[in-house]
Amino acid sequence: MPIRRHRPLKIVHTSDIHLESDTFGSSPRGKELRQQVRRAFANVIRIANERGADLLLIVGDLFDSSRVSEEGLAFALATIGSARMPVVMIPGNHDAHDERSIYAPLAPETLPENLHLILEPEGRLIDFPHLAARIWGRAMVEHSPGYRPLSGVPEPHPDWWNIALAHGLFMEEDDFGRSSPITPDEIATSGYDYIALGHVHVWNDVSQGSTRAFYCGTPAPLYAGDDAGWVAWVECVPGEGLRIERLMVAR
């Protein structure tokens, strides 16, 4: 029996945390900035746990670069592991899955059991039958005009909630000089319920047709002034569709 419209789904959508930036340096001020970003990420997990989210989506740029200390990596993985729900994550342009990728040397057994890390450049589907949810995303290898974050989106599951993750730049018209473009037509024709976007550090609704698509902005208080410090709370409601709310992340 189809269960898509008979089961609610609750999602926290975050991106662009930029943990462990080289720009912080090792001065006391730099160490405090690093801790501020870490606290923001920990508070994203806290929000997801306290609200009883079914899924947490991290849509690229968890790290600011591939140059991350063992201690910084351990912090990130332990924080993800403290989430009481599945976490789906894709790389972004700052932590791209190229020859220097921070993710390449990670053995599967070192990852938290709840983490579903999508590293396939061609994309990968992840089904969560108990949630009546299908998730799709693809790994960024190179932030270039030739990379299309929504290229190859598979057909939606007819009976489940369909969610895609995409890290790139939304533009009203094709501009092939810009890297990682996302177009209105790609969103509208996907047939998906929600597209969780990353790359832009401020909140933005770029929904097209029946597909809701949002940039959640960055939860870290350092990268977008007063527009920083947010995540998206997405409720998929049977018989009603989607409710999307911007939640403030404690600083």
LUMVEXLUM-157369 format. One line per field, with one value per residue (C-alpha): x, y, z; residue in one letter; residue number from 1. Coordinates in Angstrom, 1 decimal. Example, Ala and Ser with C-alpha at 12.3 -4.5 7.8 and 13.67 -1.06 7.14 Angstrom:
<recs>
east = 12.3, 13.7
north = -4.5, -1.1
up = 7.8, 7.1
aa = A, S
i = 1, 2
</recs>
This chain:
<recs>
east = 0.0, 1.4, 2.5, 4.0, 1.1, 0.2, 3.5, 4.9, 8.6, 10.7, 14.0, 16.8, 18.7, 22.0, 25.1, 28.2, 29.4, 33.1, 34.7, 38.4, 39.2, 42.9, 42.1, 41.6, 45.2, 46.5, 46.2, 43.8, 41.3, 41.6, 41.0, 37.9, 36.6, 37.2, 35.3, 32.4, 31.9, 32.2, 29.5, 27.2, 27.6, 27.0, 23.9, 22.6, 22.7, 21.0, 18.2, 17.7, 17.7, 15.4, 12.9, 12.9, 14.0, 13.8, 16.7, 19.6, 20.9, 24.4, 24.6, 28.3, 31.1, 31.0, 34.8, 36.4, 39.2, 40.8, 43.5, 41.8, 43.6, 42.9, 41.4, 39.2, 38.0, 37.4, 35.2, 33.1, 32.5, 31.8, 29.3, 27.5, 27.5, 25.6, 22.6, 19.8, 18.7, 20.3, 22.6, 23.0, 25.9, 27.5, 30.8, 30.7, 33.2, 35.4, 35.6, 35.3, 35.9, 39.0, 42.5, 43.0, 39.7, 39.5, 36.9, 38.9, 41.2, 38.4, 37.7, 34.0, 34.4, 35.7, 32.5, 29.5, 26.9, 24.2, 26.2, 25.4, 28.2, 27.6, 30.9, 29.8, 30.3, 27.4, 25.1, 23.6, 20.1, 19.5, 16.1, 14.7, 11.7, 10.8, 10.5, 8.9, 11.7, 14.1, 17.2, 19.5, 22.7, 26.0, 29.5, 31.3, 34.7, 35.4, 33.6, 33.4, 30.8, 30.7, 29.5, 25.7, 24.6, 21.2, 22.4, 21.2, 18.5, 16.6, 12.8, 11.0, 9.6, 5.8, 4.8, 7.4, 8.8, 11.5, 14.4, 17.5, 20.7, 22.5, 25.5, 25.7, 24.5, 20.9, 20.5, 17.5, 19.1, 21.9, 25.2, 27.8, 30.6, 29.5, 30.4, 28.0, 24.9, 21.3, 18.5, 14.8, 14.0, 16.1, 14.3, 10.8, 11.2, 12.8, 9.4, 10.9, 9.2, 12.2, 15.6, 18.0, 20.5, 24.0, 26.7, 24.9, 25.3, 22.0, 18.4, 16.7, 13.6, 14.1, 11.1, 9.9, 6.6, 5.5, 9.1, 10.2, 13.9, 15.7, 19.1, 19.2, 22.1, 25.0, 24.6, 28.0, 28.0, 31.1, 30.2, 27.1, 26.7, 23.2, 22.0, 24.0, 23.0, 20.1, 19.0, 15.9, 13.2, 11.2, 8.0, 6.5, 2.8, 0.5, -2.4, -0.8, 2.6, 5.6, 6.0, 9.4, 10.6, 13.9, 15.3, 17.9, 21.0, 22.3, 25.6
north = 0.0, 3.4, 5.2, 8.5, 10.7, 8.9, 9.4, 12.7, 13.4, 16.0, 17.2, 19.6, 21.0, 22.7, 23.5, 25.7, 25.3, 25.7, 24.0, 24.3, 27.3, 28.0, 31.7, 31.5, 30.8, 29.8, 33.1, 33.3, 35.1, 32.5, 29.7, 31.5, 31.8, 28.1, 27.3, 29.6, 27.6, 24.3, 25.5, 26.4, 22.9, 21.3, 23.4, 22.2, 18.7, 19.8, 21.3, 18.1, 16.0, 18.2, 18.5, 14.8, 15.2, 12.0, 13.1, 15.6, 16.9, 18.5, 20.0, 20.6, 22.6, 21.0, 21.7, 24.9, 22.9, 19.5, 20.7, 19.5, 18.2, 14.8, 16.5, 18.6, 15.6, 13.7, 16.5, 16.6, 12.9, 12.6, 15.5, 13.8, 10.6, 12.3, 12.9, 10.5, 10.2, 9.3, 12.1, 12.4, 14.5, 15.6, 17.4, 21.0, 23.2, 23.8, 20.1, 18.7, 15.0, 15.5, 14.1, 16.0, 15.0, 14.8, 12.0, 9.7, 8.1, 7.6, 3.9, 3.1, 1.7, 5.0, 6.8, 7.2, 4.5, 7.1, 8.9, 8.3, 10.1, 10.4, 10.3, 9.2, 11.9, 10.4, 10.5, 7.9, 7.1, 6.3, 4.8, 4.9, 2.6, 3.2, 6.9, 6.5, 8.7, 8.6, 10.8, 11.6, 13.6, 13.7, 14.5, 17.6, 16.8, 20.1, 23.4, 24.4, 25.4, 21.8, 20.5, 20.4, 19.6, 18.4, 16.5, 12.9, 13.2, 9.9, 9.6, 10.2, 7.3, 7.4, 6.6, 8.3, 11.7, 12.6, 14.8, 15.9, 17.6, 20.0, 22.3, 25.1, 28.4, 29.0, 31.3, 32.5, 31.9, 29.6, 31.4, 28.9, 31.1, 30.4, 27.3, 24.6, 26.1, 25.2, 26.3, 26.9, 24.2, 21.6, 22.2, 22.3, 19.2, 17.1, 16.0, 16.0, 17.3, 19.2, 20.2, 21.1, 23.6, 24.6, 27.1, 30.4, 31.6, 33.3, 32.1, 32.0, 30.4, 29.4, 27.0, 26.2, 24.7, 22.1, 21.5, 23.4, 24.4, 26.4, 27.6, 27.3, 29.7, 29.0, 28.3, 29.7, 33.4, 34.4, 34.2, 36.2, 38.9, 39.3, 36.8, 34.0, 31.5, 29.6, 26.2, 25.0, 23.0, 21.0, 19.2, 16.9, 16.8, 14.1, 15.8, 19.2, 19.1, 20.9, 23.4, 25.2, 27.3, 29.2, 28.3, 30.4, 28.5, 29.6, 31.4
up = 0.0, -0.9, 2.3, 1.0, 1.9, 5.1, 6.9, 8.0, 7.5, 9.5, 8.2, 9.3, 6.3, 6.9, 4.7, 4.5, 8.1, 7.0, 9.9, 10.5, 8.3, 7.7, 8.0, 11.7, 12.4, 15.9, 17.8, 20.7, 18.5, 15.8, 18.3, 19.5, 15.9, 15.4, 18.5, 17.4, 14.2, 16.1, 18.6, 15.7, 14.2, 17.5, 18.0, 14.6, 15.9, 19.1, 17.1, 15.1, 18.3, 20.3, 17.5, 16.7, 13.1, 11.0, 8.8, 8.9, 5.5, 5.2, 1.8, 1.2, 2.7, 6.1, 6.0, 4.7, 3.0, 2.9, 5.3, 8.5, 11.6, 13.0, 16.0, 13.9, 11.9, 15.0, 16.4, 13.2, 13.0, 16.8, 16.5, 13.5, 15.5, 18.3, 16.0, 16.8, 13.1, 9.8, 8.4, 4.6, 3.4, 0.1, -0.5, -1.7, -3.5, -0.4, 0.6, -3.0, -3.6, -5.7, -5.5, -2.2, -0.8, 3.0, 2.5, 0.3, 3.0, 5.4, 6.0, 6.2, 9.7, 10.9, 10.0, 12.4, 11.8, 11.1, 8.4, 4.8, 2.9, -0.8, -2.7, -6.1, -8.8, -10.8, -7.8, -5.5, -4.3, -0.7, 0.3, 3.8, 3.6, 7.3, 6.5, 3.1, 1.9, -1.1, -1.0, -4.0, -4.2, -6.1, -5.0, -6.4, -7.8, -9.4, -9.0, -12.6, -15.3, -16.5, -13.1, -12.9, -9.4, -10.5, -13.6, -13.6, -11.0, -11.2, -11.5, -8.2, -6.3, -6.9, -3.3, -1.1, -0.3, -2.8, -1.6, -3.5, -2.3, -4.6, -3.9, -6.5, -7.7, -8.7, -11.7, -13.6, -17.0, -18.2, -17.7, -18.7, -17.3, -13.7, -11.9, -10.6, -12.1, -11.1, -13.3, -12.7, -15.3, -13.5, -10.3, -11.8, -13.9, -11.2, -9.8, -6.3, -3.2, -1.9, -3.1, -0.3, -1.6, -0.4, -1.5, -0.9, 2.7, 3.1, 3.2, -0.2, -1.6, -5.2, -5.5, -9.0, -10.0, -7.5, -6.2, -3.1, -3.2, -0.5, 0.4, 4.2, 4.6, 7.0, 10.7, 11.5, 12.7, 10.8, 7.1, 6.3, 8.9, 10.3, 7.7, 9.3, 12.0, 10.4, 9.4, 7.5, 9.2, 6.6, 7.5, 4.8, 5.8, 4.4, 2.5, 2.7, 1.2, 2.7, 5.5, 5.6, 8.5, 9.1, 12.6, 14.4, 15.6, 19.0, 18.8
aa = M, P, I, R, R, H, R, P, L, K, I, V, H, T, S, D, I, H, L, E, S, D, T, F, G, S, S, P, R, G, K, E, L, R, Q, Q, V, R, R, A, F, A, N, V, I, R, I, A, N, E, R, G, A, D, L, L, L, I, V, G, D, L, F, D, S, S, R, V, S, E, E, G, L, A, F, A, L, A, T, I, G, S, A, R, M, P, V, V, M, I, P, G, N, H, D, A, H, D, E, R, S, I, Y, A, P, L, A, P, E, T, L, P, E, N, L, H, L, I, L, E, P, E, G, R, L, I, D, F, P, H, L, A, A, R, I, W, G, R, A, M, V, E, H, S, P, G, Y, R, P, L, S, G, V, P, E, P, H, P, D, W, W, N, I, A, L, A, H, G, L, F, M, E, E, D, D, F, G, R, S, S, P, I, T, P, D, E, I, A, T, S, G, Y, D, Y, I, A, L, G, H, V, H, V, W, N, D, V, S, Q, G, S, T, R, A, F, Y, C, G, T, P, A, P, L, Y, A, G, D, D, A, G, W, V, A, W, V, E, C, V, P, G, E, G, L, R, I, E, R, L, M, V, A, R
i = 1, 2, 3, 4, 5, 6, 7, 8, 9, 10, 11, 12, 13, 14, 15, 16, 17, 18, 19, 20, 21, 22, 23, 24, 25, 26, 27, 28, 29, 30, 31, 32, 33, 34, 35, 36, 37, 38, 39, 40, 41, 42, 43, 44, 45, 46, 47, 48, 49, 50, 51, 52, 53, 54, 55, 56, 57, 58, 59, 60, 61, 62, 63, 64, 65, 66, 67, 68, 69, 70, 71, 72, 73, 74, 75, 76, 77, 78, 79, 80, 81, 82, 83, 84, 85, 86, 87, 88, 89, 90, 91, 92, 93, 94, 95, 96, 97, 98, 99, 100, 101, 102, 103, 104, 105, 106, 107, 108, 109, 110, 111, 112, 113, 114, 115, 116, 117, 118, 119, 120, 121, 122, 123, 124, 125, 126, 127, 128, 129, 130, 131, 132, 133, 134, 135, 136, 137, 138, 139, 140, 141, 142, 143, 144, 145, 146, 147, 148, 149, 150, 151, 152, 153, 154, 155, 156, 157, 158, 159, 160, 161, 162, 163, 164, 165, 166, 167, 168, 169, 170, 171, 172, 173, 174, 175, 176, 177, 178, 179, 180, 181, 182, 183, 184, 185, 186, 187, 188, 189, 190, 191, 192, 193, 194, 195, 196, 197, 198, 199, 200, 201, 202, 203, 204, 205, 206, 207, 208, 209, 210, 211, 212, 213, 214, 215, 216, 217, 218, 219, 220, 221, 222, 223, 224, 225, 226, 227, 228, 229, 230, 231, 232, 233, 234, 235, 236, 237, 238, 239, 240, 241, 242, 243, 244, 245, 246, 247, 248, 249, 250, 251
</recs>
